[in-house]
Amino acid sequence: MGYKEVYKSWQDDPESFWMQAAGAINWTKKPTKALDDSNPPMYRWYADGEANTCYNALDRHVESGRGDQVAVIYDSPITGAQRKLTYAEMLDQVSRFAGALSAKGIEKGDRVVIYMPMVPEAVVAMLACARIGAVHSVVFGGFAANELAVRIDDATPKAIIAASCGIEPGRVIEYKPLLDGAIELAKHKPEFTVILQREQARADMTEGRDFDWQEVQAAADPAECVPVGGADPLYILYTSGTTGQPKGVVRPSGGHMVALHWTMKNIYNVEPGEVFWAASDVGWVVGHSYIAYGPLIYGATTILFEGKPVGTPDAGTFWRVISEHRVKSFFTAPTAFRAIKREDPNGEFVKKYDLSCLKALFLAGERADPDTIVWAQEQLGVPVVDHWWQTETGYAIAANPLGIEELPTKLGSPTVPMPGYDVQILGDDGHRLPAGELGAIAIKLPLPPGTLSTLWQAEERYKKAYLETFPGYYETGDAGMIDEDGYLYIMARTDDVINVAGHRLSTGAMEEVLASHPDVAECAVIGVADELKGQLPLGFLCLTAGVNRPHAEIVAEVVKLVRQQIGPVAAFKLATVVERLPKTRSGKILRGTMVHIANGTEWKMPATIDDPAILDEIASALKELGFAK
């Protein structure tokens, strides 16, 4: 069957499509039906089934005689270390670490926060939680103490698992002081922490609260898998909210396994035993879906890469990893390719390696610009697939399904919707727009298995954030169009979440930090186009009356403040002082117009603007910074 036939088979009978897909999973109690639609819009998948994600990722492969196959390849050009762990070795480590957590009182449903760099123990910790039915929440290791504290207070974890440090090119980031600071700031206190000591920076331990990873694991009895309900949560993953308050996306266990297993073959065209590499971080959704879970549930080999696309040691590091470990299917962010292209425009490094093993490159995390796609196609000579998805969905909404049929690509389009996703373009009033017209991208409910079921402890917020604008639809927050051939185009965000190097970050959260500076009376943060990172945040500051300090001093202080409170991941380096901000008569700041001026794109004078002359002042300030050419 080709793509159209597969998509139609889902449309004609979604229930049997998803029950058939569920047959690929080992259930301790098989679900009797796929969709529980008894309480719309709170849909649940495989609700009467029971299974364990860790069992499906490890035990079943060992039991079927594939224990000697490599499960995880750890490749760290930053430390010069490499390790290969078989399915049997991973099962041993995970079951013993799960036993250690159980011995310390972690039970099914308890939350555990994981604050780890890109080391195999991060995946071991995630799978150990899944094994005993605990709900993990991985927080990206680059986040500052107060961002971690906010997540601790929301998830209320019984334990936190961390490493002593993370390692970046040329510097070591000590995690333990950040963790200690976060626990101090948080209202909720974990009962204990487990710390993986890394030789690059050993952590000071707090007696009675902090325990050494190696010691607790060595002393533990292996834990067996605990059956988990199909609709019960596997993990919480925080994504930026427009209010600055992060949203805890809840991933249900059963649908997650079914959906990821389905994508490994049908989208990424990988077979069990082959090597799949997602060059992401376990702190982001790509790391959850396609480093830790998808490849292992499917029985493939996954790569855990502790490095950067350039500088560890050079712009050829990706090609070395692909060549050395025989990667078949590779997934990264367009930012990574822009960085490589900037360092090595003629692809000199590509020529140094045998990349005959590579059959496809997948890009996601932000819109892939045509220049980058064309460059990648020319250099690698394989299909380059720009596919589109969100933290909330957990896997691709739209893609070129190479395992079903390789469709013709169109630059600027992530190709077509995947089964389960009825993607429509809606006008402001909720009616469907004709082909080629720009509107809000929405997905008809119910969403497919594996997508978010709610927000952690915030069902009303979930409905308000995603389901209220267009009743009967999930609002993606993106704007775009569908062409005559059914190809989807993602044009822009419809809210103020910006995309910096594949990381979705809230400008609202940054504005809260800027506004906390005593000299700042009012501020706005916009995302401006950046060739390398996709977008960069740019701050506008209106100072408190009577402040006459040098502007450069204040700008330096707010930049430092954002770095401290949100972390280096925000890449916040640019801010300027302005007299006033452009607003509508009702007081809304015209961020969208400011973005157009900064990027030099066409814009119309907003009908509701309070004082048009302010836009000239904004344009002047932007020109001084090198924008608005």
N, C-alpha and C positions, 0 to 999 in steps of 0.2 A: 504493500500500500504506500502511496505517496502522501505528501503532507496534507493535501486537500481531503483525501479519503480518511486519514487518521483524525483530522480536525472534525470532519463531518460525523465520524463514528462517535466522537465525544458529544457533539451537539445533539445527535439523534437519541442517545441513551447515556447520559452522564453517569447514572448509577452503575450500569454494567461496565462502563469504561473504567471507573475507579475501583470497582470490585475486582476486576481482572488485574489491574495494576497492583492491587493489594496482595495478590497471590505470590508476588515475588518476595514477600516478607515472611519471616517465621513468627507466627503468633502463638502465644500460650493459650489464648482463647480467641478463636477466629471471629471477626465482626460478622454480624448477620446482615448488616446493610452499610453502605458507604456514608450517606448523608443523613444526619438527624436535623430535620428542618422544623421541629416542633415549636421552636421559640425564635422566629425571625425577628430582627436581623442577626441574632446570635446563633449562627450555624455551627454545627459540630460534625467532625468527620470521624468515622470508625469508633463512635462513642462507646459501643458495647463490646469492643474488642480489647484484648490485653496483649502487650508485647513488651520487650525490653530493647532499647536502642543499642546498648552496649553488646548485648547478645548477638544482635544482627550485624554489628560492626566487627566483632572479633570471634566470639565463641563458635558461631556456626561455620565460619571458614576453617577454623582449626579442626572442628569435628568432622568436616567433609574432606580432611586430608590435605589441607593447604596451609598448615601451620608454618611450614618452612619458607613460604613465599614472603618476600619483603612487603611489609605494610607501610612503614614510614621511613623515608630517607631524610635525615637531618643534614643540611648543608649550610655551614656558617662561614662564609668568606671573611666575616668580621673577626672571628676568633681562630680561623683556620681549622676548625673541627668538622668532622663528618662522622655520622653514625647511621647504620642501617638496622632497623628493628623489624624482625619477622612478626607475622600474626601471632605466633606462639609466645614470643618475647613480650609483645604488647599486652597480650592477655595476662601473662604472669604479672607484669608491672601494674596494670590497671586493677586486677582483682586484689592485689596486695594493698595498693593505695586505697581502694574502696574499703577494704577491711580495716585499714587504719582510721578512716573517717567514721566508719560504723562503730569502732571501738571507742571513739570519742563522742558518741551520741548522735551522730548525724543519721537521720531517718528519712523515709520517703516523704517528699513534700517540703522538707527543710531547704532553705536557700543557702547557697555557698557562692561567695564572690571570688572570682579568679582574676588576679592582677599579675600577668606574666608576659615575658618577652617571647620571642619566637624560638622556643626550645621544645623538645619532645615532651617534657613534663607538662607543658600546657595542655596538650592533647590528652595525655594520661589523666590529668586532673578532670577534664571535661567528661571523658568516658567513665571515670570512676564515679563521678556524681550520677551520671546516667545509669550506671550499673545498680546503684542502691536506691534509685528513684528520687534522689535529691535534685533540686532545680538549680542549675548553675547560672551565674550572671558574670560573663567575662567583661572586664573593663580594660580598654586599651591601655597598655603600659605607659603611653606618653601623656596620660591625663594628670593634671595637677591635683593636689590634695583636696581642695574644696569640691572639685568635680567628682572625685571618688567618694567624698563624704555624702554628697547629695544622693548618689546611687546606693550607698550603704543605708541611708535613712529610708529610701524607697523600698529596697528589696528586703531589709531587715535580716541579713544573713546570720546564721548561727556560727559560721566559720569564714575565714578569708584565707585563700591560698595565694601566696606571692613568691616572687624570686627576690633575691637580695639586690639585683640590678639588671638593667638592660644595657645593651652596648650599641652605640651609634658610631659611625665613622669618626675616629679621632676623640671620642669621649665616652665615658662610662656614666650612665644615669643611675644613681642609687635610688632604688624603689622603697627601701625600708623607711627612710625618713619621711617620704611622701605618704606611705601607708600609716605610719605612726601619727603624722599630722592629721590625716583623714579621720582616723579613729577618734582622735581628740576632738575634732570639729563635729563629728557626727553625734546626734542624740542617741542613736541606737549603737550599742556596743556588742561586737561579736564575742562569743564565748572563748574562742581560741583562734590562732592563726598557725598555718604551716608555711615555713619559709624554706625555699630551695636556695641553699648557699652556693653562689657562683664565685669562683676564685678571683674574678676581676674586682670584686668589692664584697667582702663578707659583712653581713649585717650584725649589729648589736641586738641581742635577744632580750626580751622582757620575760623574766622568770615567771613561770606559771601561766603565761598567755601565749608565748611564741614557742613553737616546736619545730625541730629540724626535720626536713623532708626525709632524708636518708634514714634517720633514726626511727621515725614513726613507721615508715614503710618496712624496714627490716624486721621490726618487732611484730608486725601484723599477720594475722591469719587471712588467707584469701577470702573474699566475700563472693557469695553467689549472686546471680541476677535476681532482682525484685521485679515481678510483673507490674507494669504501669498501664493505666487505662489509656485507650487510644486518644481521648480528648484531654488527658491530663498534661500539664506543662512539662516540657523537657528543659527549656531554658527561658530566661528573660534577657533581652538584649536592648540596651538603651540607645535610642536614636534622638537626634536633636529635635526639640519642640520649638515652635516659633515663640513661645513665651519665655524661653530660656530654661523652663523646667523640663528635664528630659522625659521622654516617653518610653516606658518599659514594654517593648513588644513581647508578647507571650507566644511562644512556639509550641503548639500541641505535638505530642510525641508520635502518634500513629501516622497522621498525614504527612509529617515531616519525612519519615522513612520512605513512605510510598512515593512521594513526589521526587525526592532526591534520587532514589533508585531509578525511577523512570527517566530522569534527565541524563543520567550518566551515559546511557547508550543513545537515547533518541536525540538529544541535543549535542553532546560532546563526542559521540561516536567512539567511546572507549569500551574495550572488552575487559572482563576480569583478568587480573594479572598484568595488564598494561599500566604504563606510568602516566599519571595525570598530575599536572602542576598548576596550582593557583598561587601566583605570587602576590599574596595579600598578607593580612595579619589576622591572628586568631581573635583579635579584639573587634573585628568588623564582621559583618554578616557573611561576606565571601569566605572568610576564614572558618566560620562555623559550618557553612554549607559544603564548601569544596576543598578545605584542608582536613578538617576534623571528621566530618560525617559522611558526605556523599561518596567519596572514593572508597572508604572502608566498608560502608554498608553494601556497596556494589562488589567489593572484592578486588579493587584495583590497588595500585601503589600510589601513595600520596607523598608530596615533597614539602618539607618544612624548611623554608629558606630564611636565614638570618643575614640579610644583606640589603643592598640598595641597587637599583638598576645601573647607576654610575658611581664610581669612586670606591667600589669594594671588589677588586682594586680598580676596575676600568669599565668602559662601556661595553665590554664583551662578556661580562659576568653571566648574563642571562643565557648567552649562546653556549658558554662552557657548561652550565648546569644542564641544559637541554641535551647537549651532545654526550656528556659524561653519563647521565642517568637514563638516556634513551627515552626522553619525554615524547609522548605521542600527541597529546593535546595540552595546550598551554593557555592560561587565562591570566590576564593582568589588566591594569588600568591604562587608559590612553596617556595619562601623565607620564608613566614610566617610559613609554615609547617616545614621547616628546623629549624627555631628558636624554635618552640614548641618541635620538636623531640630532639633537643640538650638539652633542659631543662627537658624534661620528656620522656626519651627514652622508658620506659616501659609502657607508657600510663596510669599512675596512675590517672591522672586528668580525663581522658576519662571515667573511671569507675564510677566517682562520679555523672555523669549526665545521665538523661534519654534522649537518642538521637534517640528514636524510630521514631520520626517525620521525621528525615533526610533520604532522598531517594537518594541523589547524591551529590558528591563533584566535582566541576570543577576547574581546575587549568589553569592559563594563565599568561602572562606577561614576561615569559622567558621559556626556555626549562625545563621541569620537569624531574629531574633525576630519573632513575628507583628505586633507594633506597627509595626516598621520596614517590613515588607512592605506592610501596609495603607496606611501613610502614603505610601510610594512609588507604590502603585497609584492612590491618590486624586490625588496631585500630577501624575503623568505620564500616566495614562490608557492605559498599555500593559501587556502581560503582564510580571509580575515573577517571574522564575524563580530560586528558590533551588536551586542544584545543588551536588552534593557530590563532592569528589575530594581527592587527596592528592599531595604532592610525588612519592611513589613511583609513583603511577599516571600522572601527567603530563597527565591530562584527566579528564573527568567519569565517575565510576562510576554516578551516578544523576542524572537531569535530566528536564526537560520538553522533549522533542525537537521544537522549534517548526518545524524544516524538514521533519519527517515528518508530525507531527500535533500540534496544540496540545491537550494533555490538560487536564482540569479540575484546578485546583490545590487543594491542601489545606494550610492554614497549618501550619507546623512540619515539613513534609515536602519533601525535594528531589525528589519525585515518584517516578519508577520507574527500575530499572536499565537501563543502555544495553546494546546488543548487545556480547557479549564478556564481560560480567560476570554470572556466576551467583551472585547475592548471597543468602546464607543466614544465619539467626539461630541460633546454637548455644548450648547450655548448657555449663556448665563441663566436663562429661564428653564434649563433642563431638557430642551428638545434636541433631537439628534440633528447634527449638521451634515450637509452633503459632502461628498468626497472633495478633498482639496481645500476645505475651509478650516481655519484655525479655531480651536476651541479648547475647552477643558477635557483632559483625558480621564475617562471614568470606566470602571469595570462593573458589569452587571453582576449583582449578587445571585447566588452565593459565590464567594471566592473559592478557588480550588483547594484541595488538601495541601497542607504544608505551609499555608499562609497564616498570618497572625489570627488568633481567635479573639483577642481583646488586648487592652493595655493593663499592665499589672496594677491591681487594686484601683482601677479607674475605668469602669465600664462606661460611665456616662461621658467621660472625656473621649473614650474610644469612639462612641457614637457621634459625638459632636465634631471630633477631628476628621472623621472619615466618611460618615454615613448620612449626615444631616443635609449637606448642601444639595445633593441629588438623591432624593429618596429612592431606594431600590438599587443604588449604585455605591461602589467604593470610589471615593474621590482620591485620585493619585497625587494631586497637588502639582501635576505637570500639565503644560499646555502643548498642543501639537495638532496633527492632522493625519488623516488616512487617505491615501491616493486611490485612483480608480482600480488599481490591482490589489488593493487590500494591504498595501505596505504602510506601516506606521512611521510617523516622523515625530520625534520629541524635540520641541523647539525651545522651551524655557520652563523654569519653575514658576508656579503661580503664587508662591509665598516667599518668605524671606530666608529660606534655608539655602545657603550657598554651598558650592561643591569645590573644595580645595584639595587638589590632588587625589580625587576619589573619596575624600572624607566629607560627609554631609555635616555641615556646621551651621548653627543658628546665629544669624546676625543679631537677633534679639538678645541672645545670651551675651554676646560681645558688647552690645549697647548697655546692658545692665552693669557690666564691669566698668566701662568708660564713665557712666553716669555716677559711679561710686567715688570718682575722683573729686576731691573737695573744690577744685577750681572749675569743674565742668557743670554748666547749668543745663545743657541739653545736648543731645548728640544723635547721630544716625550712622549706621554702618551699612555699606552696600558691597556687593560682590562685583568687582571689575574684571573684565576678560584678561586672562594672562596666558601667553603662549605655552608656558611650561606646565603650570598647575591647573589650567582650566579657568579657575577664578581665584582672585585674591581679595581679602577683605580690606576695605578702605574706610577710615573713620572720619567723620566731620564733627568738630567740637565747637559748641558755642559756650564761651566762658562766662563765669559768674561776674556780675557787674563789679567793677573796682579791682579786678585782678589785672595787674600790669607786669607780671613776670614774663621773661622771654618765652615766646610760643614754643620754641624748640625744646625747652626744658619740660614743658607740660606734655608735649607729644611723646618725648622719651619716657616720661613717667607712665603714661597710659599704655604705651606699648609693653612696658615691663609688667604692668598690672595684668594685662590680658594674658601674657606669657605665664605669669604665676597662677592665675585663677582658672584659665582654660587649658593652657599648655602650649608647647611649641607647635603642636599639630595644627593650631589655628592659623599659623603663618601670618600673624598680625604684625605688620611692620610699618604700615602707612597710615598717617592721620594728618589732618590739617585743621587749622582754626579758621572758622568763618563767623561772620557777624550774625547770620540767621539762617534758618533752614527753610527750603520751599515747602509750603503746606497748602492743603485745600482749605476752604473756608471753615470746614468742620474740624480742622486741626490735624488731619492726617498728613504725615510727611510723605512727599512725593518721591519715594525711593526709586521707583521704576524709571521715572523721568531722569533722575540723577544718573542712573546706570547707563541709559541711552547716551547722555551727554558725555560721560566718561569713556564709553566705548566708541564714540563717534558714529553711532547708528542713528537712523532716522527716527524722529519723534515728533509728536504733535503737542502744541501747547494745551495742557489740561484745562478743560472748561471750568473746572471748579477751583483753579488756582487763586490764592489770596492776593499775591503780588508778583506779577511776571518778572519784574526787575531782579528779583532774587536769583533767578536762574542764570542771569548774566554774571552775577557775583560767584555763583557755584562754578560756572564754566571757567572763569578766570582762575579760581583756586585750583581747579583740576589741571589747567594748562601749566601752572607753576610746578605741579607734581609730574608733569610729562604725559598727562592724559588729555582727552578732548581735543585731539589734533584737528 
